[in-house]
Amino acid sequence: MPIDLATLNENQSKAVLWEDGPLLVLAGPGSGKTRVLTLRVARLLEQRPDVSVLALTFTNKAAAEMRERVDHLLGQRGDRAHLCTFHSFATDVLRQHGSHLGLRPDFSLVTLDDDRIAILDELATKLADDDQPVPNDRKNLLALLDRLFAESYDGGPEAPSLTETPSWVPQLFQAYCEELVKANRLDFGSLLSFTRRLLQEKPGVARVLRLGWTHVCVDEFQDTNKAQYDLLKLIVAEKQPNLFVVADDDQIIYQWNGASPERLQTLRSDYGMEVIQLPENYRCPPEIVDLANKLIVHNQMRAPNKQPLAARRAASLDDGVIRYGAVGAQSNEVKVVAKDILQRKLTPSDCVVLARTTKLLESAAEALHEAGLEAHLVQRKNDFEIPIVRVVLNALRLTSARHDRDVLRRLCVAWEALTGIPLEVEDVAASATLVGGDFLRAWVDAATAAARGAAGALLDKLRATLVDRLDFLEIVEWFLGEGWKPWAAEGNGELTDEMSTWSDLHGAITREYSPNDLTLNVYLQQLDLASKTTNPGPNAVRCMTVHGSKGLEFKHVYLIGMAQEVLPSFQALKKGPNSREVEEERRNCFVAITRVQESLTLTRARKYFGWAKEPSQFLAEMGLAAE
């Protein structure tokens, strides 16, 4: 059945009907870019049997949404399209070809900072130097490593982001990479870095990938860092680059992760991109669109000839579309928000409280609770936290890596948190020598000796499905169905939330991979790549950072902290009024206000954390009178 393009506007149609060659689609907020991208992919697959499409995006949620839309349009994608995140793509490549770098296909992912810090602790001791010792601040070292990976650093004497590169930097970076390979483990930064390095060192592998995907699409290109762009260039055909990129330079808010306005300019120069603009906004009331245009025009680092947003919704009859208010004390700011939600009788799940920092949101969530409203503080979680969930997940991980002492340690810790029964790692490891070095079998034997009731039933199931034979899907589906419920008897809401999250992720993974392709290693890798952030309850007001809200929309937005040195931040203002940092803060504000479907409420306090603050300069730029 032909794909219906009748409801598209002229520019959307041009983008969807684009055949071959490089194209940049500059798509403003609320312009229907996801629909355009999925229709473009579906149309290529439907009308051109010689085409294969790789579509890359930044979040698992966005990738799942694209897959669902394309499958709905076509019935089934088949194997001619792969829609995934950059990190998922890199994982697939390294699983197939990582042996060139010394990696085995069953490599695991290090997702927790504590595990990465443990690696750094050991390396820092080995690299200790009286003249240039490795700093003790491990959190800063992790941030440095992440930045180096994002910049495509390869361990040379000069690091791109450092004015001076101490000798310990390349030593630590190289040692960290070597330790990851030795342990057959990767973190998020090294996933992309190792994949780029593989394709550079083994051009034959890159050639195979380019032949496999005739067309490459990228969503949210403005969020790419150098490592991602370097990887992209290696998988796009050089002579006939069929590269379709969707981006908005007014929504670049990840400079801290290596995103840059200059990268869009580099892209246009590297590929001679044709440009189609999608300025039409179908999400926001016209009053919000006008506000956004007034704000963002103050930025200088924008695409040439960038068109202003054009409202496509009728003007609202409600004169309260945009509201602004100031209070004296910070403690009163969200009390005013809570009171407003209650007085207007808004559905809590239609409302979001946005702020520049998590610190502000923590106090906001507390104030909402005190007012009798349910609040959900949205924060990315890289792993599950409830003991029973950690027991089952680490048992699966130990099944995949039967001799991994770190996984055994995490399993023992989770088991004690669940049952109160301590199991010593060294004792289990010693007893494993009697069963062929199998840590999992030894752990199940040791745990069974003292377990009773639901814990005993769980161990029996683990033994039957992971020790005596391997059927990981059976244990996972049993646990997601009935196996977790004995631990929910006391109304453990957090457990219910985590089980719902795992169930959603399980469904997405099993839909994406056929039974023959879904090995335990693939399942764990895809699960580790995904955020474990739990969904808000049906009656909860969401509290999110501006960064976390990107790509989402809400009926009623409350943007708090509209004060100088808050939004824009103190650190940005220190760089100067026309700095790239202040421009990014302005883009943060732009992103926040363009989440709105019905109403926007801007608030500020006159003091934050004891310090007097002036109204945000962005209020005046938007034409709002500051009190």
VENFENDA-V108221 format. One record per residue. N is the residue number from 1. RES is the residue in one letter. PHI is phi as a letter, one per 20 degrees, with the letter a starting at -180 (999 if undefined). NEAR is the number of other ideal C-beta (glycine too) atoms within 8 Angstrom. D_FIRST is the distance of its C-alpha to the first C-alpha in whole Angstrom. Layout:
BEGIN
N	RES	PHI	NEAR	D_FIRST
N	RES	PHI	NEAR	D_FIRST
END
This chain:
BEGIN
1	M	999	2	0
2	P	f	4	4
3	I	f	9	6
4	D	e	5	9
5	L	d	9	12
6	A	f	4	14
7	T	e	4	16
8	L	e	11	18
9	N	e	6	21
10	E	g	6	22
11	N	f	10	23
12	Q	f	12	20
13	S	f	10	18
14	K	g	9	21
15	A	f	13	20
16	V	f	12	17
17	L	e	8	17
18	W	g	11	20
19	E	e	4	20
20	D	c	6	23
21	G	n	9	26
22	P	e	12	28
23	L	c	13	27
24	L	d	14	28
25	V	d	15	27
26	L	e	13	29
27	A	d	12	28
28	G	f	13	30
29	P	f	13	30
30	G	m	10	28
31	S	e	12	26
32	G	n	12	22
33	K	f	11	23
34	T	f	11	21
35	R	f	9	18
36	V	f	17	18
37	L	f	14	19
38	T	f	12	16
39	L	f	13	13
40	R	f	13	15
41	V	f	15	15
42	A	f	13	11
43	R	f	11	11
44	L	g	11	14
45	L	f	15	12
46	E	f	10	9
47	Q	e	5	11
48	R	c	7	14
49	P	f	3	15
50	D	e	4	19
51	V	e	10	18
52	S	c	9	19
53	V	c	16	20
54	L	d	13	23
55	A	d	16	23
56	L	d	12	26
57	T	c	14	27
58	F	d	8	30
59	T	c	9	30
60	N	f	12	29
61	K	f	6	27
62	A	f	14	25
63	A	f	14	24
64	A	f	9	23
65	E	f	9	21
66	M	f	16	19
67	R	f	12	18
68	E	f	8	17
69	R	f	12	15
70	V	f	15	13
71	D	f	10	13
72	H	f	6	12
73	L	f	10	9
74	L	d	10	8
75	G	n	3	10
76	Q	b	5	13
77	R	f	11	14
78	G	m	6	16
79	D	d	4	19
80	R	e	8	18
81	A	b	13	19
82	H	c	8	22
83	L	d	12	22
84	C	b	10	25
85	T	e	13	29
86	F	g	11	31
87	H	f	10	34
88	S	f	12	31
89	F	f	13	30
90	A	f	13	34
91	T	f	13	35
92	D	f	9	32
93	V	f	14	34
94	L	f	16	37
95	R	f	11	37
96	Q	e	7	36
97	H	c	9	38
98	G	f	15	41
99	S	f	8	43
100	H	f	9	44
101	L	d	10	46
102	G	n	6	47
103	L	e	12	45
104	R	e	7	44
105	P	f	9	40
106	D	e	8	41
107	F	g	13	42
108	S	d	15	42
109	L	d	13	42
110	V	e	11	45
111	T	d	9	43
112	L	d	8	47
113	D	g	7	49
114	D	f	6	52
115	D	f	10	51
116	R	f	12	51
117	I	f	11	54
118	A	f	9	56
119	I	f	13	55
120	L	f	13	56
121	D	g	9	59
122	E	f	9	60
123	L	f	13	59
124	A	f	12	61
125	T	f	7	64
126	K	f	7	64
127	L	e	11	64
128	A	g	8	66
129	D	c	9	68
130	D	f	4	71
131	D	f	4	71
132	Q	c	6	67
133	P	f	8	66
134	V	f	11	63
135	P	g	6	62
136	N	e	5	62
137	D	f	6	60
138	R	f	9	57
139	K	f	8	54
140	N	f	8	55
141	L	f	13	55
142	L	f	12	51
143	A	f	8	50
144	L	f	9	52
145	L	f	13	50
146	D	f	11	46
147	R	f	10	47
148	L	f	13	48
149	F	f	13	45
150	A	f	12	43
151	E	e	13	45
152	S	m	10	45
153	Y	f	11	48
154	D	d	5	49
155	G	n	7	53
156	G	f	7	55
157	P	f	4	58
158	E	c	6	56
159	A	e	11	54
160	P	g	6	52
161	S	e	6	52
162	L	d	8	56
163	T	f	2	59
164	E	c	4	61
165	T	d	9	59
166	P	g	6	62
167	S	f	8	62
168	W	f	11	61
169	V	f	12	58
170	P	f	12	57
171	Q	f	9	59
172	L	f	15	57
173	F	f	12	53
174	Q	f	9	54
175	A	f	11	56
176	Y	f	12	53
177	C	f	12	50
178	E	f	8	52
179	E	f	11	53
180	L	f	13	49
181	V	f	10	49
182	K	g	6	52
183	A	e	7	50
184	N	l	10	47
185	R	c	9	46
186	L	c	12	44
187	D	d	11	43
188	F	f	9	41
189	G	f	12	42
190	S	f	11	43
191	L	g	14	40
192	L	f	15	38
193	S	f	13	42
194	F	f	15	42
195	T	f	13	39
196	R	g	13	39
197	R	f	10	43
198	L	g	15	41
199	L	f	15	39
200	Q	f	9	42
201	E	e	6	44
202	K	c	10	42
203	P	g	7	40
204	G	f	6	39
205	V	f	12	37
206	A	f	12	35
207	R	f	8	34
208	V	f	8	32
209	L	f	12	30
210	R	f	10	30
211	L	f	6	28
212	G	f	7	26
213	W	c	12	24
214	T	f	8	23
215	H	c	13	22
216	V	d	14	24
217	C	d	15	23
218	V	c	15	26
219	D	e	14	26
220	E	l	11	29
221	F	g	13	31
222	Q	f	12	34
223	D	e	9	35
224	T	f	11	36
225	N	e	12	39
226	K	f	10	41
227	A	f	15	40
228	Q	f	10	36
229	Y	f	12	36
230	D	f	10	38
231	L	f	14	36
232	L	g	12	33
233	K	f	8	35
234	L	f	11	35
235	I	d	12	32
236	V	e	12	30
237	A	g	8	31
238	E	f	4	34
239	K	f	4	33
240	Q	c	6	30
241	P	f	10	29
242	N	e	12	25
243	L	d	13	26
244	F	d	14	24
245	V	c	13	27
246	V	d	13	26
247	A	b	13	30
248	D	b	10	32
249	D	f	13	36
250	D	e	11	37
251	Q	c	11	36
252	I	e	14	38
253	I	c	12	40
254	Y	c	10	40
255	Q	f	11	43
256	W	f	4	45
257	N	d	9	43
258	G	o	13	43
259	A	f	12	40
260	S	b	8	41
261	P	g	11	41
262	E	f	6	42
263	R	f	13	39
264	L	f	13	36
265	Q	f	8	39
266	T	f	9	39
267	L	g	13	36
268	R	f	11	35
269	S	f	7	38
270	D	f	7	37
271	Y	d	10	34
272	G	l	7	34
273	M	f	11	31
274	E	f	8	30
275	V	c	10	30
276	I	c	12	27
277	Q	d	10	29
278	L	d	15	27
279	P	e	10	30
280	E	f	12	28
281	N	d	16	29
282	Y	d	8	27
283	R	e	10	29
284	C	e	14	33
285	P	f	13	35
286	P	g	11	36
287	E	f	10	40
288	I	f	14	38
289	V	f	13	37
290	D	f	9	40
291	L	f	14	42
292	A	f	14	40
293	N	f	10	40
294	K	f	10	44
295	L	f	14	44
296	I	f	12	42
297	V	f	7	44
298	H	f	6	47
299	N	e	10	45
300	Q	e	5	46
301	M	e	7	44
302	R	c	10	40
303	A	f	8	38
304	P	g	4	39
305	N	l	4	38
306	K	f	10	37
307	Q	e	7	35
308	P	f	7	36
309	L	f	13	34
310	A	c	9	33
311	A	f	10	32
312	R	d	6	29
313	R	d	10	31
314	A	f	4	33
315	A	f	7	37
316	S	f	9	38
317	L	e	3	41
318	D	e	7	42
319	D	e	3	45
320	G	d	6	45
321	V	f	11	42
322	I	c	11	44
323	R	c	8	47
324	Y	c	13	50
325	G	b	9	53
326	A	c	10	56
327	V	c	11	58
328	G	f	6	61
329	A	e	9	60
330	Q	g	9	57
331	S	f	7	58
332	N	e	10	57
333	E	f	16	54
334	V	f	12	51
335	K	f	11	54
336	V	f	11	53
337	V	f	16	49
338	A	f	14	49
339	K	f	9	51
340	D	f	10	49
341	I	f	13	46
342	L	f	10	48
343	Q	f	6	50
344	R	e	6	46
345	K	l	4	45
346	L	f	9	42
347	T	f	6	40
348	P	g	11	41
349	S	f	10	37
350	D	e	8	36
351	C	d	15	39
352	V	c	14	40
353	V	d	16	43
354	L	d	13	43
355	A	b	15	45
356	R	f	11	46
357	T	c	9	48
358	T	f	9	48
359	K	g	6	51
360	L	f	13	51
361	L	f	14	48
362	E	f	9	50
363	S	f	11	53
364	A	f	16	50
365	A	f	12	48
366	E	f	9	52
367	A	f	14	53
368	L	f	16	50
369	H	g	10	51
370	E	f	8	54
371	A	e	10	53
372	G	n	6	51
373	L	d	11	48
374	E	f	10	46
375	A	c	14	45
376	H	c	11	43
377	L	e	9	44
378	V	e	10	41
379	Q	c	7	42
380	R	f	6	40
381	K	c	10	41
382	N	e	7	41
383	D	b	9	42
384	F	f	11	43
385	E	d	8	46
386	I	f	10	47
387	P	g	9	49
388	I	f	11	48
389	V	f	14	44
390	R	f	14	46
391	V	f	13	48
392	V	f	14	45
393	L	f	11	43
394	N	f	12	46
395	A	f	12	46
396	L	f	15	43
397	R	f	14	44
398	L	f	15	47
399	T	f	12	46
400	S	f	11	44
401	A	c	11	47
402	R	f	10	50
403	H	d	6	53
404	D	e	11	52
405	R	f	9	55
406	D	f	8	53
407	V	f	13	50
408	L	g	14	53
409	R	f	9	55
410	R	f	11	52
411	L	f	14	51
412	C	f	14	55
413	V	f	8	55
414	A	f	12	52
415	W	f	13	54
416	E	f	11	57
417	A	f	7	55
418	L	f	11	54
419	T	d	7	57
420	G	n	5	60
421	I	e	9	60
422	P	f	6	61
423	L	c	12	60
424	E	e	7	62
425	V	g	10	60
426	E	f	6	63
427	D	f	9	63
428	V	f	15	60
429	A	f	12	60
430	A	f	7	63
431	S	f	11	62
432	A	f	13	59
433	T	f	7	61
434	L	e	5	62
435	V	c	10	59
436	G	m	5	58
437	G	m	8	57
438	D	e	10	54
439	F	f	16	54
440	L	f	12	52
441	R	f	11	54
442	A	f	14	57
443	W	f	14	55
444	V	f	12	54
445	D	f	10	58
446	A	f	11	59
447	A	f	13	57
448	T	f	10	57
449	A	g	6	61
450	A	d	6	61
451	A	e	12	58
452	R	c	5	58
453	G	l	7	56
454	A	f	7	52
455	A	f	11	53
456	G	f	10	54
457	A	f	9	51
458	L	f	13	49
459	L	f	12	51
460	D	f	8	51
461	K	f	12	47
462	L	f	13	47
463	R	f	11	49
464	A	f	9	47
465	T	d	14	44
466	L	c	13	45
467	V	d	11	49
468	D	f	5	49
469	R	b	6	46
470	L	d	7	42
471	D	b	8	40
472	F	f	12	39
473	L	f	8	36
474	E	f	8	38
475	I	f	15	40
476	V	f	12	38
477	E	f	9	36
478	W	f	11	39
479	F	f	10	40
480	L	f	11	37
481	G	e	6	38
482	E	d	5	41
483	G	f	11	43
484	W	e	12	44
485	K	f	7	45
486	P	g	8	49
487	W	e	10	49
488	A	d	11	47
489	A	f	6	50
490	E	e	4	52
491	G	m	5	49
492	N	f	9	48
493	G	f	6	45
494	E	f	9	45
495	L	f	13	44
496	T	g	9	41
497	D	f	10	40
498	E	f	14	40
499	M	f	12	38
500	S	f	10	36
501	T	f	13	35
502	W	f	13	35
503	S	f	9	33
504	D	f	9	30
505	L	f	13	31
506	H	g	11	31
507	G	f	8	27
508	A	f	11	26
509	I	f	12	28
510	T	f	9	27
511	R	f	7	23
512	E	e	7	23
513	Y	d	11	26
514	S	f	5	25
515	P	g	5	28
516	N	f	4	30
517	D	e	7	30
518	L	e	11	31
519	T	e	6	35
520	L	f	10	37
521	N	f	10	38
522	V	f	11	34
523	Y	f	14	34
524	L	f	12	37
525	Q	f	13	36
526	Q	f	14	33
527	L	f	11	35
528	D	f	9	38
529	L	f	11	35
530	A	e	9	34
531	S	f	8	36
532	K	e	12	38
533	T	g	9	38
534	T	e	10	38
535	N	f	8	36
536	P	f	9	38
537	G	f	7	39
538	P	f	5	37
539	N	d	6	40
540	A	d	11	41
541	V	e	14	41
542	R	e	13	40
543	C	d	14	43
544	M	c	11	41
545	T	f	12	42
546	V	g	14	40
547	H	g	8	39
548	G	f	9	38
549	S	e	14	36
550	K	g	9	34
551	G	n	6	30
552	L	d	7	31
553	E	b	7	31
554	F	b	13	34
555	K	f	9	35
556	H	c	13	38
557	V	d	14	40
558	Y	d	12	43
559	L	d	14	45
560	I	e	14	48
561	G	m	15	51
562	M	e	14	50
563	A	c	14	54
564	Q	g	10	55
565	E	m	10	55
566	V	d	16	52
567	L	b	13	50
568	P	f	14	50
569	S	f	11	52
570	F	g	7	55
571	Q	f	7	55
572	A	f	12	52
573	L	f	12	55
574	K	f	6	58
575	K	e	9	56
576	G	o	7	56
577	P	f	5	55
578	N	d	6	53
579	S	f	9	52
580	R	f	9	48
581	E	f	12	49
582	V	f	14	49
583	E	f	13	46
584	E	f	12	44
585	E	f	14	46
586	R	f	15	45
587	R	f	14	41
588	N	g	13	42
589	C	f	14	43
590	F	g	13	40
591	V	f	14	37
592	A	f	12	39
593	I	f	15	39
594	T	e	15	35
595	R	e	14	34
596	V	f	15	35
597	Q	d	9	33
598	E	c	9	36
599	S	b	12	39
600	L	c	12	41
601	T	c	13	45
602	L	d	12	47
603	T	c	16	50
604	R	b	15	53
605	A	d	15	56
606	R	e	10	60
607	K	c	11	60
608	Y	c	12	58
609	F	l	5	60
610	G	n	4	63
611	W	d	7	63
612	A	f	5	63
613	K	c	12	60
614	E	e	6	59
615	P	g	12	56
616	S	g	14	53
617	Q	f	8	53
618	F	f	13	49
619	L	f	13	50
620	A	f	9	52
621	E	f	10	49
622	M	e	10	47
623	G	n	6	49
624	L	d	10	50
625	A	f	5	54
626	A	e	9	55
627	E	e	6	58
END
